[in-house]
Amino acid sequence: MDSLLERELLETLKSLILNWENEVVEFKEANEDYKKSEIGQYFSAISNEANLKNLQYGWLVFGVRNKDKQITGSAYRDKKGLEALKFEIGQNTTGRISFLDIFEIYPDNNKKVRVIMFKIPAAAPGIPTGWNNHYYGRNGESLVALSMNKIDEIRGQTRRDWSKQLIEKTSMEMLDKRAIALARKNYRKRAHVNEELKSLSDEEFLAKLKLIINKKLTNAAMVMLGKTEYDYLLDVAPRIMWRLYDSKGDNLDYQEFTIPFIQVVDKVYKKIRNLIYRYMPDQGTLFPEETRQYDERILRELINNCIAHQDYTAGMRIYIDEFEDHIIVSNPGSFLPGDVREVLKPGYTAPYYRNPLLADTMVNFNLIDTASMGIRRIFNIQKKKYFPMPDYDTSVNGKVSVTVYGKVLDIKYAKILFKNPDLDLDTVFLVDRVQKKLPLEKDAIKHLRDLKVIEGRAPNVYLTANIAAIIETESEYIRNKGFDDEAYKKWILEYLTQYKKASKMQVKRLLWEKLPDILNSRQKESKIRNLLWALKKEGKIVTDSPNKRIANWVLANPKKDGYFSQ
């Protein structure tokens, strides 16, 4: 832990002990163990009370005796177990929210006494935090059911739309004409747009979309369409930063982008090195899949979502950090659904939008989808490429980060997806957690075990070797059994389609290692001759010379028999 952070946490602990408030701080000795159900109840209670006191968070502290506030130390879970607890708590809370962070600190210099500080976020405006569908609160030091008065108070909270706030002393001259032209062009793509809109002036057009109210520009208008030189009109000038890193983590290049944000995604996308990636999810073909590392739709969706949903009052940038094999997109704010698995469920509806006018504007400009399908689309694109699922990280307070992978991490994962294209997204999400060695709940492990895609004893499960034994050419199964004749014929046709011709020696090199190990050299020679004779008899291949010594095998009818034309 950073020494400065540790000093700050020690000061925080000291302050909590001396000036603690009953409802938003709870101390427990928790020497070796503590029931997860009780942690969940305190999480709900402290989260709700923090909301009602207009605080951003509260604390649950292990290793401090509640009666006299003496520091006793706690052996509750190790670091890995605490990380798993974040996931476990989020499975049963409203919106799957979890701890903002969990800190281990050592108040004594010898680091023998360990204190654990759980940072609990305040309930979202209008949404009480529940644990297993029950709402908890505090009455002094007591843990109680959240009263109906408090539930109604939280549910009655209104959210102020930052993007709809008006900017004083503004005019149309402060908006970028090219950005407005692009906005009108994109708006015309909307199915409901009628002919009368074409005759509207720019000001009338923007007033219709509520981007101009009473002749004044809204924050949303400036974010999407404002001229760069007028970004000071916003409390904090919005910025997007692209950064490029090498394999050692050293920064190689960077560029900052400003408003108007309607044009910024194209500019950022052009900076990203989107290389061709080749891989083989199936050993039944000679030629690898070829794809761009990153699907353009994914990057556009993520960046536009950042623009629509970021907390513009936080004074932070959106970052697009590009590494050799992955990209991290980070955004100021909180992840409103709480847990990305909620969004992957069919029929998911967002609880609310942080910037409703800005979000509506981006829908009207054909940039995002309000049907809450964008994240599902991102996951489906990665699934079809057999790539890892994106990782949503909300562990840092006030920031959401998404990692998108541009390569295969575990070939067994890719092959499981290749062999099982009908797996639902939630199951793929769980399989992905196995390849990344992330914690899983017991019911998730049982589900994957029933599907026969994992082995090992919980929590140390791994993708099954049985899958690999069937489809990996390096396996004992393939070495002894080999492939059927149709697979060998298919490889010969693929080779001839790609390279036009093949000598007897080239065909031999192509197939030799793929033939079963139980065959001796003479039997392998005979097998190859029989395969070529069978293809010739089927009228698919011929020799290009009557001289057997120099003859090559070629396709009899390239347009008809070429593998890629079939």
QUILINMO-V553834 format. One record per residue. PSI is psi in whole degrees, 0 to 359 (none if undefined). OMEGA is omega as a letter, one per 40 degrees, with the letter a starting at -180 (999 if undefined). BURIAL is 1 if it has 24 or more other ideal C-beta (glycine too) atoms within 12 Angstrom, else 0. Layout:
psi,omega,burial
PSI,OMEGA,BURIAL
PSI,OMEGA,BURIAL
This chain:
psi,omega,burial
142,i,0
135,a,0
323,i,0
316,i,0
318,a,0
319,i,0
319,i,0
320,a,0
322,i,1
321,i,1
321,i,0
315,i,1
315,i,1
318,a,0
320,i,0
320,a,1
320,a,1
325,a,0
40,a,0
153,i,1
132,a,0
316,a,0
334,a,1
5,i,1
137,i,1
132,i,1
138,i,1
143,i,1
309,i,1
59,a,1
306,a,0
329,a,0
160,i,0
138,a,1
132,i,0
325,a,1
323,i,0
325,i,0
317,i,1
321,i,1
317,i,1
324,i,1
311,a,1
313,a,1
311,a,1
321,i,1
315,a,1
318,a,1
325,i,1
320,i,1
313,a,1
335,i,1
7,i,1
37,i,0
159,a,0
336,a,0
168,i,1
184,a,1
140,i,1
124,a,1
123,i,1
139,i,1
10,i,1
125,a,1
129,a,0
325,a,1
311,a,0
4,i,0
30,i,1
139,i,0
117,a,1
337,a,1
154,a,1
139,i,1
19,a,0
118,i,1
160,i,1
184,a,0
317,i,0
321,i,0
325,i,0
322,i,1
320,i,1
326,a,1
324,i,1
313,a,1
317,a,1
317,i,1
318,a,1
342,a,1
341,a,1
13,i,1
161,i,1
128,a,1
10,a,1
33,i,1
155,a,1
190,a,1
141,i,1
323,i,1
161,i,1
123,a,1
140,i,1
124,i,1
160,a,1
98,a,1
333,i,1
154,a,0
334,a,0
356,i,0
40,i,0
333,a,0
116,a,1
129,i,1
136,a,1
126,a,1
115,i,1
118,a,1
115,a,1
124,a,1
148,i,1
149,i,1
144,i,1
147,i,1
128,i,1
356,a,0
101,i,1
147,i,1
123,i,1
160,i,1
119,a,1
43,i,0
18,i,0
142,a,1
132,a,1
155,i,1
190,a,1
143,i,1
92,a,0
237,i,0
353,a,0
142,i,0
123,a,1
168,i,0
140,i,0
125,a,1
156,i,0
327,i,0
317,a,0
322,i,1
314,i,1
323,a,0
317,i,1
314,a,1
336,a,0
359,a,0
139,i,0
150,a,0
133,i,0
126,a,0
103,i,1
321,a,1
342,a,1
353,a,1
144,a,1
147,i,1
123,a,1
152,i,0
56,i,0
164,i,1
171,i,0
336,a,1
343,a,0
1,i,1
148,a,1
121,a,1
322,i,0
325,i,0
319,i,1
318,i,1
318,i,0
321,i,1
317,i,1
320,i,1
313,i,0
325,a,1
326,i,1
342,i,0
347,i,0
138,a,0
329,a,0
355,a,0
131,i,0
174,a,0
329,a,0
335,a,0
334,a,0
333,a,0
354,a,0
145,i,0
168,i,0
318,a,1
318,i,0
320,i,0
312,a,1
328,i,1
322,i,0
326,a,0
7,i,1
18,i,1
340,i,1
126,i,1
123,a,1
43,i,0
7,a,0
145,i,1
143,i,1
166,i,1
322,a,1
320,i,1
318,a,1
320,a,1
315,a,1
326,a,1
356,a,1
149,i,1
144,a,1
319,a,1
350,i,0
15,a,1
345,i,1
345,i,0
337,i,1
150,a,1
317,i,0
123,a,0
121,a,1
142,i,1
146,i,1
129,a,1
123,i,1
132,i,1
140,a,1
132,a,1
150,i,0
185,a,0
339,i,0
358,a,0
9,i,0
140,a,0
126,a,0
328,a,0
161,i,0
161,i,0
141,i,0
140,a,0
143,a,1
181,i,1
157,e,1
134,a,1
349,i,1
337,a,1
353,a,1
329,a,1
319,i,1
320,a,0
318,i,0
317,a,1
325,a,1
339,i,0
336,a,1
131,i,1
103,a,0
85,a,0
162,i,0
131,i,0
132,a,1
135,i,0
166,a,1
91,i,0
345,a,1
127,i,1
3,i,1
9,i,1
152,i,1
334,a,1
136,a,0
161,i,0
146,i,0
129,a,0
158,i,1
147,i,1
320,a,1
127,i,1
131,a,1
324,a,0
326,i,1
311,a,1
320,i,1
316,a,1
314,a,1
315,a,1
317,i,1
324,i,1
320,i,1
315,a,1
317,a,1
323,a,1
4,a,1
159,i,1
101,a,1
350,i,1
353,a,0
344,i,1
29,a,0
159,i,1
162,i,1
134,i,1
136,i,1
103,a,1
117,a,1
123,i,1
182,a,1
323,a,0
11,i,1
162,i,1
137,i,1
122,i,1
120,a,1
150,a,1
134,i,1
135,a,1
188,i,1
158,i,1
104,a,1
323,i,1
343,a,1
306,a,1
133,a,1
335,i,1
331,i,1
320,a,1
332,a,1
349,i,1
136,i,0
137,i,0
9,a,0
139,i,1
131,a,0
140,a,1
324,i,1
172,i,1
140,a,1
320,a,1
78,a,1
314,a,1
317,i,1
318,i,1
316,i,1
321,i,1
317,a,1
330,i,1
314,i,1
330,i,1
11,i,1
38,a,1
325,i,1
174,a,1
121,i,1
356,i,1
10,i,0
31,a,1
354,a,1
314,a,1
320,i,1
320,a,1
318,i,1
313,a,1
321,i,1
324,i,1
314,i,1
323,i,1
315,a,1
335,i,1
354,a,1
26,i,1
160,i,1
152,i,1
151,i,1
148,i,1
121,i,1
120,a,1
117,i,0
21,a,1
338,i,1
126,a,0
128,i,1
17,a,1
141,i,1
129,i,1
141,i,1
126,i,1
125,i,1
127,a,1
141,i,1
24,i,1
169,i,1
133,i,1
316,a,1
117,a,1
333,i,1
322,i,1
312,a,1
320,a,1
327,i,1
317,i,1
322,i,1
317,a,1
342,a,1
69,a,0
344,a,0
6,i,0
135,i,1
161,a,0
322,a,1
321,i,1
318,i,1
321,i,1
318,a,1
318,i,1
321,i,1
322,i,1
327,i,1
314,a,1
334,i,1
4,i,0
42,i,0
154,a,1
150,i,1
147,i,1
161,a,1
319,a,0
328,i,0
317,i,1
318,i,1
318,i,0
314,a,1
326,i,1
323,i,1
328,i,0
352,i,1
40,i,0
358,i,1
159,i,1
176,i,0
168,i,0
136,i,0
142,e,0
3,a,0
63,i,0
159,a,1
161,a,1
138,a,1
139,i,1
340,a,0
321,i,0
312,a,1
323,a,1
334,a,0
325,a,1
354,i,1
130,a,1
342,a,1
354,a,0
159,i,0
325,a,0
311,a,0
320,a,1
328,a,0
324,a,0
323,a,0
188,i,1
168,i,1
167,a,0
326,a,0
327,i,0
316,i,1
318,i,1
319,a,1
318,i,1
321,i,1
315,a,1
321,i,1
315,a,1
314,a,1
327,i,1
320,a,1
317,a,0
3,i,0
324,a,0
162,i,1
132,i,1
169,i,1
321,i,1
322,i,0
321,i,0
321,i,1
314,i,1
326,a,0
318,a,1
340,a,1
309,a,0
344,a,0
346,i,1
151,a,1
143,i,0
341,a,0
347,i,0
139,i,0
178,a,0
317,a,0
320,a,0
325,i,0
318,i,1
315,a,0
319,i,0
317,a,1
317,i,1
317,a,0
322,i,0
315,i,1
318,i,1
320,i,0
317,i,0
323,i,1
318,a,0
328,i,0
356,i,0
21,a,0
335,i,1
156,i,1
170,i,1
152,a,1
8,i,0
143,i,0
342,i,0
105,a,0
334,a,0
326,a,0
1,a,0
147,i,0
154,i,1
136,i,1
164,i,1
136,i,1
320,i,0
90,a,0
319,a,0
327,a,0
318,a,0
351,i,1
135,a,1
320,a,1
353,i,0
355,a,0
none,999,0
